[in-house]
Amino acid sequence: MYAAIFGLLAAQPDPVTIRSLDSAAVGGSLDSLILGDPDPTLMLDLHRIIVSEKAAEYGKSYRVKLLDTLVIRSTEPLRQAVLQQITKPLARTAIGAGFDQQVQTLHQRYYFLHQPVQYQFGLVAPDRLGGMVHIRPAFENQFSGILGMSRSGQIWDLTGEFDMHLENLLKTAGSYDMYWKRVDSLSQILKFEFIEPHPFGLDFGINWNYHHEVIQGLYTFMENQTQFQVSMSVFPVLRLGFSAGRTLPTEKGRAQGYSEVSFRSFTVSAVHDETDHRFLPAKGYKYEFQLDGGKQNSAGFLEGQYQLANYFPMTNQSFLMFASQGRSIWSKEGKIPKTRFYYFGGASTLRGYREQQFFNTSYQVTTLELGYRPVPVWQGNLFIDYATTFPEPLQHGRLGYGLGFTQVSKQTIIKIQYAVPGSLDFQNGKLHIKWISRL
């Protein structure tokens, strides 16, 4: 029946020609057009009747209509002020194609919306249109930690790593991170991060970071960064703010040419995530760019960093991933203080090498990865990392090869990778293991 009705419709978007003058056939065709259009404000007006062709011609038009009432339902507890801010752009958007596009971009603005957002319209009173939006937030609470102690004479040395990540702790959709790592008595890292998408129900977010690090017993690095988060059509997550910090060399560091530096800067960053899975992506892309500009001591400087990844499906179970990350700093005076150099190498940058094995004023690591995901909770991969530094990237390139797998369950996330340096020295290969407990 429906096939017959649709067959009466001419392939003209505007106007619409119905090849029949039978009232039942015309009525059925009009009903099908209205039901098949995502915009409930569609209006069909009779333009003319073509008796010789036994056809009727209708014009299509749409009303600009805002919702009179909008209700949001969440499967996870969230404060009402936060829910209102999530749906605020929808309340200001006319229903239709633009409304649907606005709904589809919600998951780009909020890290916890990975499932498609569902919505529906209906009359709540005569001439009053209401909408209901259904969201299914996916919040993660994770913890990982390991401690070790070694004794040298009468001195005990504490080593280990502690990583805690909490989300929606206050029912405000915020995320909170604390990270501590002590490699040995000379190197230690402490980081805090606090993100609130709508603090106190405001229509902008706050992102705060604190970084304190002792680097190889040479100097201490401290940085405090605060950013305000807004959303734009081009950049669903755009952060603007400021950063301040300093470096303090030790006596050993001063003897090796490390100096004290104070720096302040304005910072802007953009974040976007279109991947299909939070932990085991196999399709889509994501990126994060950040640019800082300000002064270190009395000299102007620019600093940039980025991370991007693109996943290309090959079959239903395999994919190819291209990724790149890098950091660079430039000073108006030309010379960069040694305490502002970047250290790289290890599990998070160049696999197959020691943590913080290399340092430079800029570096870039390019990754090519072949992945295999037979089931949604398990993924294996083969990878190649290639790191370059400037100003002579081709002369100082370093390769790392390896393989690994990741398994996700309701209780844990296990990630194991084995990598060797470009010389294929298997005796100096590095095993990277990460075990995360999901709370």
C-alpha positions in Angstrom: 0.0 0.0 0.0 2.7 2.5 1.0 4.8 1.5 -2.0 1.8 2.4 -4.2 1.3 5.7 -2.4 4.9 6.7 -2.8 4.8 5.7 -6.4 2.2 8.4 -7.0 4.8 11.1 -5.9 6.8 12.8 -8.6 10.6 13.2 -8.0 10.3 16.9 -7.4 11.2 18.3 -4.0 9.3 21.5 -4.6 6.6 21.6 -5.8 5.3 18.1 -5.2 3.2 16.6 -7.9 0.8 13.7 -7.1 -0.1 11.7 -10.2 -3.8 11.2 -9.2 -7.0 13.1 -8.6 -8.5 10.3 -6.5 -9.2 11.8 -3.1 -8.1 8.7 -1.2 -4.9 8.5 -3.1 -4.1 12.2 -2.7 -4.9 12.1 1.0 -2.7 9.0 1.5 0.2 10.7 -0.4 -0.1 13.9 1.6 -0.1 11.8 4.9 3.0 9.9 3.8 4.8 13.2 3.0 4.0 14.7 6.4 4.9 11.5 8.3 8.2 11.1 6.4 9.4 14.6 7.0 11.5 15.1 10.2 10.2 18.7 10.5 6.7 18.7 12.0 6.0 22.2 10.8 5.7 21.1 7.2 2.8 22.6 5.3 1.5 21.5 1.9 -0.6 24.0 -0.1 -2.5 23.1 -3.2 -1.1 25.2 -6.1 -3.0 23.8 -9.1 -4.9 20.9 -10.5 -3.7 19.6 -13.9 -6.8 18.0 -15.3 -5.2 16.9 -18.6 -2.5 14.9 -16.6 -4.8 13.9 -13.8 -2.4 15.4 -11.3 -2.4 17.8 -8.4 0.6 20.1 -7.6 1.3 21.1 -3.9 3.9 23.6 -2.6 6.0 22.7 0.4 6.8 25.3 3.1 7.9 25.2 6.7 7.1 27.4 9.7 9.7 28.8 12.0 8.6 27.2 15.3 10.4 27.1 18.6 9.3 24.5 21.2 6.9 25.9 23.8 8.1 23.2 26.4 11.3 21.2 26.5 11.9 18.4 29.0 15.1 16.4 29.4 15.4 13.0 31.0 18.7 11.4 32.0 19.5 7.8 33.0 22.1 9.2 35.5 21.5 11.6 38.3 22.3 15.2 37.3 21.4 18.5 38.9 18.5 20.3 37.2 20.6 23.4 36.5 23.1 21.3 34.5 20.3 19.6 32.6 18.8 23.0 31.7 22.2 24.2 30.4 22.6 21.0 28.2 19.2 21.7 26.5 19.5 25.5 26.4 20.7 25.5 22.8 17.8 23.3 21.8 15.3 25.7 23.4 16.6 28.5 21.2 16.6 26.5 17.9 13.7 26.2 15.6 12.5 22.6 15.1 13.5 21.0 11.8 16.9 20.1 10.2 18.7 22.7 12.4 17.2 21.2 15.5 18.3 17.7 14.6 21.8 18.9 13.8 22.0 20.7 17.2 20.9 17.4 18.9 23.6 15.4 17.1 26.3 17.8 18.2 25.5 17.4 21.9 27.9 14.4 22.2 30.7 16.6 20.8 30.3 19.2 23.6 30.0 16.7 26.5 32.5 14.0 27.0 29.9 11.8 28.8 27.4 11.6 25.9 28.5 8.7 23.7 25.1 7.1 23.0 22.9 8.8 20.4 20.6 11.4 21.9 16.9 10.6 21.3 14.1 13.2 21.1 10.5 13.4 20.2 7.8 16.0 19.7 4.1 16.2 20.8 1.3 18.5 21.5 1.0 19.5 25.2 -2.0 21.7 24.6 -3.8 23.1 21.6 -1.3 25.0 19.5 1.5 24.3 22.0 4.3 22.0 20.9 6.5 20.2 23.4 9.7 18.2 23.1 11.3 15.5 25.2 15.1 14.7 25.0 16.5 11.5 26.4 20.2 11.3 27.3 22.2 8.3 28.5 25.4 9.6 30.1 28.3 7.2 30.6 30.4 8.3 33.6 33.6 6.6 34.5 35.3 6.3 37.9 38.8 4.7 37.7 41.7 4.0 40.0 45.1 2.5 39.5 48.1 2.4 41.8 51.3 0.6 42.5 53.9 1.2 45.2 57.4 0.0 45.7 60.2 0.4 48.2 64.0 -0.1 47.9 66.8 0.2 50.4 70.2 1.7 49.9 72.2 1.4 53.1 70.1 3.0 55.8 67.9 5.0 53.3 64.6 3.7 52.0 63.4 5.0 48.6 59.7 5.1 47.7 58.6 4.6 44.1 55.3 4.0 42.4 52.3 5.5 40.6 48.8 6.6 41.6 46.1 7.6 39.2 42.5 8.4 40.1 39.8 9.6 37.8 36.3 10.5 39.1 33.2 11.8 37.2 29.9 13.2 38.2 30.9 13.1 41.9 28.7 16.1 42.7 26.0 15.3 40.1 27.3 18.2 38.0 28.8 16.1 35.2 32.3 17.2 36.3 35.5 15.2 36.1 38.3 15.2 38.6 41.8 13.7 38.2 44.8 13.2 40.4 48.0 11.7 39.2 51.3 11.0 41.1 54.3 9.2 39.8 57.7 8.7 41.4 60.3 7.0 39.2 63.2 7.3 41.6 64.6 9.8 44.1 65.4 12.2 41.3 62.1 12.3 39.3 58.5 12.8 40.5 55.3 14.1 39.0 52.1 15.4 40.6 49.1 16.6 38.6 45.6 17.7 39.4 42.8 18.4 36.9 39.3 19.7 37.5 36.7 20.2 34.8 33.1 21.5 35.4 31.0 22.0 32.2 28.5 24.2 34.0 29.6 25.3 37.5 26.8 26.7 39.6 24.5 26.3 36.6 26.4 28.8 34.5 26.4 28.5 30.7 30.2 28.1 30.5 32.6 25.7 31.9 35.8 25.8 33.9 39.0 23.7 33.4 41.8 23.9 36.0 45.1 22.2 35.8 48.1 22.1 38.2 51.4 20.5 37.3 54.3 20.0 39.7 57.3 18.0 38.5 60.9 17.3 39.7 62.9 16.3 36.6 66.0 14.1 37.0 67.1 16.0 40.1 68.0 19.0 37.9 65.0 21.4 38.4 61.4 21.7 39.5 58.7 22.7 37.1 55.4 24.2 38.4 52.4 25.4 36.3 48.9 26.6 37.2 46.4 26.9 34.3 42.8 28.1 34.4 40.5 28.1 31.3 36.9 28.9 30.6 35.1 26.6 28.3 32.5 27.7 25.7 30.9 26.0 22.7 30.8 27.3 19.1 29.5 25.8 15.8 33.1 25.3 14.5 34.6 24.2 17.8 32.2 22.3 20.1 34.7 22.7 22.9 36.7 25.9 23.0 38.8 26.9 26.0 40.2 30.3 26.7 42.3 31.2 29.8 45.6 32.0 31.3 48.6 30.1 32.6 51.4 30.9 35.1 54.4 29.0 36.3 58.1 28.9 37.2 61.1 26.6 37.1 63.5 26.3 40.0 66.9 24.6 39.4 68.7 22.6 42.0 72.3 23.1 42.8 73.1 20.2 40.5 71.0 21.8 37.8 72.6 25.2 38.1 76.0 23.6 37.7 74.8 22.2 34.4 73.4 25.4 33.1 69.7 25.2 34.2 68.3 28.6 35.2 65.2 30.0 37.0 62.4 31.0 34.7 59.0 32.6 35.5 56.3 32.6 32.7 52.8 33.9 32.2 50.7 33.4 29.1 47.2 33.5 27.6 46.1 30.2 26.4 43.5 28.9 23.9 42.6 25.3 23.1 40.1 23.4 21.0 38.9 19.8 21.7 36.9 17.6 19.4 36.0 13.9 19.6 34.1 11.9 16.9 35.3 8.4 17.7 33.0 5.5 18.1 34.3 4.2 21.5 35.8 5.8 24.5 38.4 3.2 25.3 38.6 1.0 22.1 37.9 3.3 19.1 38.0 1.8 15.6 36.3 4.6 13.6 36.2 8.4 13.6 38.7 11.1 14.6 39.6 13.3 17.5 42.0 16.2 18.2 43.2 18.7 20.8 45.2 21.8 19.9 46.5 24.4 22.4 48.4 27.6 21.8 50.0 29.8 24.5 51.5 33.2 24.1 53.1 35.4 26.8 56.3 36.2 28.5 59.0 34.1 30.2 61.2 36.3 32.3 61.3 39.4 30.1 61.1 37.7 26.7 58.0 37.0 24.6 57.3 33.4 23.7 54.9 31.2 21.9 54.2 27.6 22.8 52.0 25.1 20.9 51.0 21.5 21.5 48.6 19.1 19.7 47.3 15.6 19.7 45.2 14.0 16.9 44.1 10.6 15.8 42.1 9.3 12.8 40.7 5.8 12.6 39.9 4.2 9.2 37.8 1.0 9.3 39.2 -1.7 6.9 36.8 -4.5 7.7 34.2 -5.0 10.4 36.9 -6.2 12.8 40.1 -4.3 11.7 41.1 -0.7 11.2 44.1 1.5 10.4 44.9 4.4 12.8 47.1 7.4 12.0 48.0 9.6 15.0 50.4 12.5 15.7 51.4 14.5 18.7 53.9 17.2 19.4 55.1 20.2 21.3 57.1 23.3 20.4 58.3 26.5 22.0 59.7 29.7 20.4 61.2 32.7 22.1 61.6 36.2 20.8 65.2 36.2 22.1 65.9 33.0 20.2 67.5 31.0 23.0 65.2 28.8 25.1 66.2 28.2 28.7 67.0 24.5 29.4 64.3 24.4 32.1 61.8 25.0 29.3 62.8 22.0 27.2 60.4 19.1 26.7 61.2 15.5 27.7 59.7 12.7 25.7 60.0 8.9 25.3 58.2 6.1 26.9 54.6 4.7 27.0 52.8 8.0 26.3 55.0 9.3 23.5 57.7 7.2 21.9 57.3 3.5 22.9 60.3 1.3 23.0 62.5 3.8 24.9 62.9 4.8 28.5 60.6 7.4 30.1 61.9 11.0 29.4 64.9 9.6 27.6 65.1 12.5 25.1 64.7 16.3 25.4 64.4 19.2 22.9 62.7 22.5 22.4 60.2 20.7 20.0 59.3 17.2 19.0 56.7 15.4 17.0 55.7 11.7 17.2 53.8 10.1 14.3 52.1 6.8 14.8 50.8 4.2 12.4 48.8 1.4 13.9 47.0 -1.6 12.6 44.2 -2.7 14.9 42.0 -5.8 15.3 38.8 -5.7 17.4 36.9 -9.0 17.1 34.6 -8.2 20.0 33.7 -4.8 21.5 35.7 -5.5 24.7 39.0 -6.7 23.2 41.5 -5.1 20.8 44.9 -6.0 19.6 47.3 -3.8 17.6 50.7 -3.5 15.8 52.3 -0.1 15.8 55.2 2.0 14.6 56.2 5.3 16.3 58.4 7.8 14.6 59.8 10.8 16.6 61.5 13.8 15.1 63.0 16.9 16.6 63.7 20.3 15.0 65.5 22.0 13.4 66.9 18.8 11.8 64.0 16.3 11.9 65.4 13.9 9.3 68.8 13.5 11.0 67.5 12.8 14.4 64.5 10.6 13.7 63.8 7.7 16.1 61.7 4.6 15.5 59.8 2.3 17.9 58.0 -0.9 16.9 55.7 -3.0 18.9 52.5 -4.8 19.6 49.9 -4.9 22.3 46.4 -5.6 23.4 43.7 -3.9 25.5 40.8 -5.6 27.3 37.9 -3.8 28.9 35.5 -5.4 31.4 33.0 -4.0 33.9 35.7 -4.2 36.6 39.0 -3.5 34.9 40.8 -2.0 31.9 44.0 -3.9 31.1 46.5 -2.5 28.5 49.8 -4.3 27.7 52.3 -3.2 25.1 55.7 -4.4 24.2 58.0 -2.2 22.0 61.6 -2.2 20.8 63.7 0.7 19.5 64.4 1.1 15.8 67.6 -0.9 16.0 65.4 -4.0 16.8 67.4 -4.5 20.0 65.0 -7.0 21.6 67.2 -7.2 24.7 66.4 -3.5 25.4 62.7 -3.8 24.6 60.2 -2.1 26.9 57.1 -3.7 28.4 54.4 -1.2 29.3 51.6 -2.5 31.5 48.6 -0.5 32.7 45.9 -2.0 35.0 42.9 0.2 35.8 40.2 -0.7 38.3 36.7 0.7 37.4 34.9 1.8 40.4 
